[in-house]
């Protein structure tokens, strides 16, 4: 039996400007892929834990959404 090409989705949370935001992530072929409010961002895992990379990516997606003036529901 071969291993799946990617892991299942995992929850990830971050706090930006005092508000908690939730997204999901998976690891696929050495990359972390984060999903948040219809947006996707990915980066190589490198030497860091996938959970930490996912949190950084989620924070970046939240800040990008806020800076573009989009009102997003906070979780």
N, CA, C and O atoms as CSV, one atom per row, in Angstrom:
chain,resi,resn,atom,element,x,y,z
A,1,UNK,N,N,0.853,-1.181,0.000
A,1,UNK,CA,C,0.000,0.000,0.000
A,1,UNK,C,C,0.893,1.237,0.000
A,1,UNK,O,O,1.765,1.365,0.859
A,2,UNK,N,N,0.692,2.137,-0.937
A,2,UNK,CA,C,1.523,3.335,-1.021
A,2,UNK,C,C,0.946,4.451,-0.158
A,2,UNK,O,O,-0.252,4.482,0.126
A,3,UNK,N,N,1.813,5.359,0.250
A,3,UNK,CA,C,1.396,6.502,1.066
A,3,UNK,C,C,0.611,7.486,0.207
A,3,UNK,O,O,0.870,7.607,-0.990
A,4,UNK,N,N,-0.349,8.191,0.810
A,4,UNK,CA,C,-1.094,9.186,0.030
A,4,UNK,C,C,-0.162,10.314,-0.420
A,4,UNK,O,O,0.855,10.577,0.221
A,5,UNK,N,N,-0.514,10.977,-1.519
A,5,UNK,CA,C,0.305,12.056,-2.058
A,5,UNK,C,C,0.282,13.277,-1.156
A,5,UNK,O,O,1.188,14.110,-1.212
A,6,UNK,N,N,-0.746,13.390,-0.325
A,6,UNK,CA,C,-0.846,14.534,0.567
A,6,UNK,C,C,-1.565,14.133,1.849
A,6,UNK,O,O,-2.306,13.151,1.882
A,7,UNK,N,N,-1.339,14.896,2.881
A,7,UNK,CA,C,-1.997,14.647,4.154
A,7,UNK,C,C,-3.400,15.233,4.138
A,7,UNK,O,O,-3.737,16.063,3.294
A,8,UNK,N,N,-4.202,14.788,5.081
A,8,UNK,CA,C,-5.537,15.363,5.214
A,8,UNK,C,C,-5.425,16.795,5.747
A,8,UNK,O,O,-4.365,17.215,6.211
A,9,UNK,N,N,-6.529,17.531,5.672
A,9,UNK,CA,C,-6.533,18.913,6.166
A,9,UNK,C,C,-6.426,18.938,7.686
A,9,UNK,O,O,-7.020,18.113,8.381
A,10,UNK,N,N,-5.667,19.889,8.181
A,10,UNK,CA,C,-5.478,20.087,9.618
A,10,UNK,C,C,-5.883,21.510,9.970
A,10,UNK,O,O,-5.688,22.421,9.166
A,11,UNK,N,N,-6.444,21.717,11.157
A,11,UNK,CA,C,-6.795,23.084,11.556
A,11,UNK,C,C,-5.556,23.885,11.950
A,11,UNK,O,O,-4.582,23.333,12.462
A,12,UNK,N,N,-5.608,25.185,11.704
A,12,UNK,CA,C,-4.548,26.097,12.135
A,12,UNK,C,C,-5.210,27.401,12.562
A,12,UNK,O,O,-6.174,27.850,11.940
A,13,UNK,N,N,-4.690,28.003,13.621
A,13,UNK,CA,C,-5.224,29.276,14.111
A,13,UNK,C,C,-4.100,30.255,14.333
A,13,UNK,O,O,-2.962,29.869,14.605
A,14,UNK,N,N,-4.431,31.539,14.215
A,14,UNK,CA,C,-3.480,32.599,14.519
A,14,UNK,C,C,-4.248,33.777,15.087
A,14,UNK,O,O,-5.449,33.912,14.855
A,15,UNK,N,N,-3.567,34.620,15.821
A,15,UNK,CA,C,-4.177,35.833,16.363
A,15,UNK,C,C,-3.516,37.028,15.692
A,15,UNK,O,O,-2.296,37.186,15.735
A,16,UNK,N,N,-4.345,37.870,15.068
A,16,UNK,CA,C,-3.869,39.075,14.394
A,16,UNK,C,C,-4.646,40.245,14.965
A,16,UNK,O,O,-5.876,40.265,14.919
A,17,UNK,N,N,-3.933,41.211,15.497
A,17,UNK,CA,C,-4.550,42.395,16.094
A,17,UNK,C,C,-5.615,42.030,17.125
A,17,UNK,O,O,-6.672,42.658,17.188
A,18,UNK,N,N,-5.328,41.014,17.926
A,18,UNK,CA,C,-6.218,40.615,19.004
A,18,UNK,C,C,-7.394,39.745,18.611
A,18,UNK,O,O,-8.190,39.372,19.473
A,19,UNK,N,N,-7.532,39.408,17.326
A,19,UNK,CA,C,-8.645,38.575,16.868
A,19,UNK,C,C,-8.119,37.224,16.389
A,19,UNK,O,O,-7.101,37.150,15.701
A,20,UNK,N,N,-8.830,36.154,16.765
A,20,UNK,CA,C,-8.434,34.811,16.349
A,20,UNK,C,C,-8.999,34.514,14.966
A,20,UNK,O,O,-10.167,34.788,14.690
A,21,UNK,N,N,-8.161,33.952,14.100
A,21,UNK,CA,C,-8.553,33.572,12.749
A,21,UNK,C,C,-8.219,32.101,12.558
A,21,UNK,O,O,-7.179,31.632,13.021
A,22,UNK,N,N,-9.094,31.375,11.879
A,22,UNK,CA,C,-8.920,29.943,11.666
A,22,UNK,C,C,-8.827,29.625,10.188
A,22,UNK,O,O,-9.496,30.243,9.360
A,23,UNK,N,N,-7.996,28.663,9.874
A,23,UNK,CA,C,-7.868,28.162,8.520
A,23,UNK,C,C,-7.533,26.686,8.585
A,23,UNK,O,O,-7.607,26.071,9.649
A,24,UNK,N,N,-7.167,26.123,7.458
A,24,UNK,CA,C,-6.730,24.727,7.415
A,24,UNK,C,C,-5.455,24.649,6.591
A,24,UNK,O,O,-5.149,25.541,5.799
A,25,UNK,N,N,-4.716,23.559,6.795
A,25,UNK,CA,C,-3.492,23.351,6.012
A,25,UNK,C,C,-3.270,21.873,5.775
A,25,UNK,O,O,-3.825,21.018,6.465
A,26,UNK,N,N,-2.444,21.597,4.783
A,26,UNK,CA,C,-1.983,20.237,4.535
A,26,UNK,C,C,-0.541,20.315,4.068
A,26,UNK,O,O,-0.067,21.363,3.629
A,27,UNK,N,N,0.141,19.195,4.170
A,27,UNK,CA,C,1.520,19.098,3.698
A,27,UNK,C,C,1.512,18.193,2.472
A,27,UNK,O,O,0.953,17.097,2.501
A,28,UNK,N,N,2.137,18.662,1.397
A,28,UNK,CA,C,2.172,17.890,0.162
A,28,UNK,C,C,3.535,18.064,-0.490
A,28,UNK,O,O,3.942,19.179,-0.815
A,29,UNK,N,N,4.219,16.977,-0.674
A,29,UNK,CA,C,5.550,16.940,-1.316
A,29,UNK,C,C,6.487,18.040,-0.820
A,29,UNK,O,O,7.097,18.754,-1.616
A,30,UNK,N,N,6.595,18.167,0.506
A,30,UNK,CA,C,7.536,19.111,1.094
A,30,UNK,C,C,7.051,20.541,1.188
A,30,UNK,O,O,7.808,21.424,1.592
A,31,UNK,N,N,5.802,20.788,0.823
A,31,UNK,CA,C,5.239,22.136,0.923
A,31,UNK,C,C,4.058,22.145,1.881
A,31,UNK,O,O,3.340,21.154,2.014
A,32,UNK,N,N,3.871,23.269,2.541
A,32,UNK,CA,C,2.705,23.491,3.382
A,32,UNK,C,C,1.745,24.359,2.580
A,32,UNK,O,O,2.133,25.401,2.051
A,33,UNK,N,N,0.495,23.928,2.493
A,33,UNK,CA,C,-0.530,24.664,1.755
A,33,UNK,C,C,-1.605,25.084,2.753
A,33,UNK,O,O,-2.186,24.243,3.438
A,34,UNK,N,N,-1.868,26.395,2.832
A,34,UNK,CA,C,-2.848,26.935,3.780
A,34,UNK,C,C,-4.047,27.463,3.006
A,34,UNK,O,O,-3.910,28.107,1.966
A,35,UNK,N,N,-5.237,27.169,3.547
A,35,UNK,CA,C,-6.504,27.620,2.972
A,35,UNK,C,C,-7.196,28.519,3.992
A,35,UNK,O,O,-7.366,28.140,5.151
A,36,UNK,N,N,-7.598,29.722,3.548
A,36,UNK,CA,C,-8.268,30.673,4.435
A,36,UNK,C,C,-9.242,31.516,3.627
A,36,UNK,O,O,-8.839,32.250,2.724
A,37,UNK,N,N,-10.526,31.407,3.956
A,37,UNK,CA,C,-11.542,32.264,3.341
A,37,UNK,C,C,-11.443,32.311,1.814
A,37,UNK,O,O,-11.533,33.384,1.219
A,38,UNK,N,N,-11.258,31.160,1.188
A,38,UNK,CA,C,-11.191,31.111,-0.265
A,38,UNK,C,C,-9.834,31.461,-0.856
A,38,UNK,O,O,-9.680,31.455,-2.077
A,39,UNK,N,N,-8.848,31.766,-0.020
A,39,UNK,CA,C,-7.492,32.082,-0.477
A,39,UNK,C,C,-6.583,30.897,-0.179
A,39,UNK,O,O,-6.844,30.112,0.732
A,40,UNK,N,N,-5.522,30.781,-0.954
A,40,UNK,CA,C,-4.553,29.701,-0.782
A,40,UNK,C,C,-3.159,30.296,-0.833
A,40,UNK,O,O,-2.878,31.180,-1.642
A,41,UNK,N,N,-2.283,29.800,0.044
A,41,UNK,CA,C,-0.880,30.232,0.031
A,41,UNK,C,C,-0.039,29.014,0.405
A,41,UNK,O,O,-0.457,28.193,1.222
A,42,UNK,N,N,1.140,28.900,-0.189
A,42,UNK,CA,C,1.984,27.759,0.130
A,42,UNK,C,C,3.444,28.166,0.219
A,42,UNK,O,O,3.856,29.196,-0.316
A,43,UNK,N,N,4.220,27.334,0.908
A,43,UNK,CA,C,5.664,27.552,1.060
A,43,UNK,C,C,6.320,26.210,1.373
A,43,UNK,O,O,5.657,25.277,1.827
A,44,UNK,N,N,7.617,26.121,1.128
A,44,UNK,CA,C,8.371,24.918,1.466
A,44,UNK,C,C,8.477,24.774,2.965
A,44,UNK,O,O,8.547,25.762,3.697
A,45,UNK,N,N,8.488,23.537,3.411
A,45,UNK,CA,C,8.609,23.271,4.845
A,45,UNK,C,C,9.984,23.668,5.346
A,45,UNK,O,O,10.085,24.318,6.387
A,46,UNK,N,N,11.040,23.303,4.646
A,46,UNK,CA,C,12.400,23.629,5.077
A,46,UNK,C,C,12.729,22.990,6.410
A,46,UNK,O,O,12.410,21.825,6.649
A,47,UNK,N,N,13.372,23.762,7.279
A,47,UNK,CA,C,13.809,23.251,8.572
A,47,UNK,C,C,12.756,23.456,9.668
A,47,UNK,O,O,12.932,22.971,10.786
A,48,UNK,N,N,11.681,24.156,9.366
A,48,UNK,CA,C,10.663,24.447,10.373
A,48,UNK,C,C,9.565,23.392,10.367
A,48,UNK,O,O,9.350,22.704,9.370
A,49,UNK,N,N,8.872,23.278,11.502
A,49,UNK,CA,C,7.746,22.355,11.601
A,49,UNK,C,C,6.612,22.835,10.700
A,49,UNK,O,O,6.378,24.039,10.601
A,50,UNK,N,N,5.910,21.927,10.049
A,50,UNK,CA,C,4.802,22.326,9.175
A,50,UNK,C,C,3.754,23.177,9.889
A,50,UNK,O,O,3.183,24.083,9.282
A,51,UNK,N,N,3.493,22.903,11.161
A,51,UNK,CA,C,2.504,23.673,11.918
A,51,UNK,C,C,2.921,25.140,12.029
A,51,UNK,O,O,2.084,26.038,11.935
A,52,UNK,N,N,4.201,25.373,12.226
A,52,UNK,CA,C,4.713,26.735,12.356
A,52,UNK,C,C,4.637,27.465,11.008
A,52,UNK,O,O,4.232,28.626,10.950
A,53,UNK,N,N,5.021,26.793,9.949
A,53,UNK,CA,C,4.938,27.390,8.608
A,53,UNK,C,C,3.483,27.722,8.288
A,53,UNK,O,O,3.199,28.782,7.731
A,54,UNK,N,N,2.562,26.826,8.635
A,54,UNK,CA,C,1.134,27.056,8.385
A,54,UNK,C,C,0.644,28.290,9.131
A,54,UNK,O,O,-0.135,29.074,8.590
A,55,UNK,N,N,1.094,28.466,10.358
A,55,UNK,CA,C,0.680,29.635,11.145
A,55,UNK,C,C,1.198,30.925,10.502
A,55,UNK,O,O,0.468,31.913,10.428
A,56,UNK,N,N,2.449,30.924,10.038
A,56,UNK,CA,C,3.009,32.107,9.363
A,56,UNK,C,C,2.216,32.432,8.104
A,56,UNK,O,O,1.884,33.591,7.852
A,57,UNK,N,N,1.915,31.402,7.317
A,57,UNK,CA,C,1.170,31.615,6.078
A,57,UNK,C,C,-0.235,32.135,6.355
A,57,UNK,O,O,-0.717,33.029,5.660
A,58,UNK,N,N,-0.895,31.575,7.371
A,58,UNK,CA,C,-2.234,32.040,7.728
A,58,UNK,C,C,-2.191,33.502,8.154
A,58,UNK,O,O,-3.045,34.292,7.752
A,59,UNK,N,N,-1.207,33.864,8.961
A,59,UNK,CA,C,-1.066,35.256,9.390
A,59,UNK,C,C,-0.909,36.173,8.184
A,59,UNK,O,O,-1.501,37.251,8.140
A,60,UNK,N,N,-0.117,35.752,7.209
A,60,UNK,CA,C,0.074,36.550,6.001
A,60,UNK,C,C,-1.235,36.695,5.219
A,60,UNK,O,O,-1.549,37.782,4.734
A,61,UNK,N,N,-1.995,35.611,5.096
A,61,UNK,CA,C,-3.278,35.674,4.388
A,61,UNK,C,C,-4.268,36.601,5.095
A,61,UNK,O,O,-4.988,37.353,4.438
A,62,UNK,N,N,-4.305,36.553,6.417
A,62,UNK,CA,C,-5.203,37.423,7.184
A,62,UNK,C,C,-4.817,38.879,6.978
A,62,UNK,O,O,-5.678,39.717,6.710
A,63,UNK,N,N,-3.537,39.186,7.099
A,63,UNK,CA,C,-3.079,40.567,6.911
A,63,UNK,C,C,-3.355,41.055,5.490
A,63,UNK,O,O,-3.742,42.208,5.297
A,64,UNK,N,N,-3.162,40.198,4.505
A,64,UNK,CA,C,-3.436,40.571,3.119
A,64,UNK,C,C,-4.925,40.900,2.946
A,64,UNK,O,O,-5.270,41.882,2.289
A,65,UNK,N,N,-5.797,40.088,3.528
A,65,UNK,CA,C,-7.234,40.330,3.428
A,65,UNK,C,C,-7.611,41.645,4.101
A,65,UNK,O,O,-8.433,42.399,3.582
A,66,UNK,N,N,-7.007,41.920,5.262
A,66,UNK,CA,C,-7.307,43.163,5.982
A,66,UNK,C,C,-6.786,44.376,5.227
A,66,UNK,O,O,-7.456,45.408,5.185
A,67,UNK,N,N,-5.612,44.271,4.637
A,67,UNK,CA,C,-5.028,45.429,3.940
A,67,UNK,C,C,-5.751,45.731,2.620
A,67,UNK,O,O,-5.715,46.860,2.131
A,68,UNK,N,N,-6.400,44.721,2.056
A,68,UNK,CA,C,-7.121,44.946,0.805
A,68,UNK,C,C,-8.503,45.537,1.061
A,68,UNK,O,O,-9.253,45.808,0.123
A,69,UNK,N,N,-8.837,45.736,2.341
A,69,UNK,CA,C,-10.102,46.356,2.680
A,69,UNK,C,C,-11.276,45.404,2.722
A,69,UNK,O,O,-12.417,45.826,2.911
A,70,UNK,N,N,-11.005,44.121,2.546
A,70,UNK,CA,C,-12.086,43.159,2.599
A,70,UNK,C,C,-12.473,42.909,4.046
A,70,UNK,O,O,-11.615,42.676,4.897
A,71,UNK,N,N,-13.747,42.959,4.314
A,71,UNK,CA,C,-14.227,42.652,5.658
A,71,UNK,C,C,-14.420,41.142,5.740
A,71,UNK,O,O,-15.245,40.577,5.023
A,72,UNK,N,N,-13.677,40.508,6.592
A,72,UNK,CA,C,-13.761,39.074,6.771
A,72,UNK,C,C,-14.368,38.778,8.130
A,72,UNK,O,O,-14.087,39.485,9.097
A,73,UNK,N,N,-15.191,37.754,8.221
A,73,UNK,CA,C,-15.706,37.384,9.539
A,73,UNK,C,C,-14.567,36.855,10.399
A,73,UNK,O,O,-13.676,36.159,9.914
A,74,UNK,N,N,-14.609,37.185,11.643
A,74,UNK,CA,C,-13.563,36.714,12.558
A,74,UNK,C,C,-14.085,35.510,13.309
A,74,UNK,O,O,-15.244,35.475,13.723
A,75,UNK,N,N,-13.222,34.520,13.483
A,75,UNK,CA,C,-13.609,33.264,14.132
A,75,UNK,C,C,-13.082,33.242,15.533
A,75,UNK,O,O,-13.296,32.271,16.258
